[in-house]
């Protein structure tokens, strides 16, 4: 004798009154779990009172701790413990003044679209 399952409890028997947009949920998941991005900017004094700056590296800070950094020229990839270590690597170690600049949180995501609109 086959076992009967209560109505509405079998696979694929979702409550039809419940609206669920999988695409929207996927985009929200991506935005919630996105790593934080930052830049390392070196400052150079050109003359008295004149300072210039350039982005020398980009980094990604993962939620679980490690930081991946790549030089702006596409070389010198590093895996470090923190963004502050990247700041040291491109600042104090080189005898330069460097700043850590965080990009704002992600605000948009789109499926099957190479450019997400904010």
PyMOL commands that set and color helices and strands:
alter all, ss='L'
color gray80, all
select helices_A, chain A and resi 22-33+83-90+92-94
alter helices_A, ss='H'
color red, helices_A
select strands_A, chain A and resi 36-47+50-61+67-71+78-80+97-102
alter strands_A, ss='S'
color yellow, strands_A
deselect
rebuild
show_as cartoon
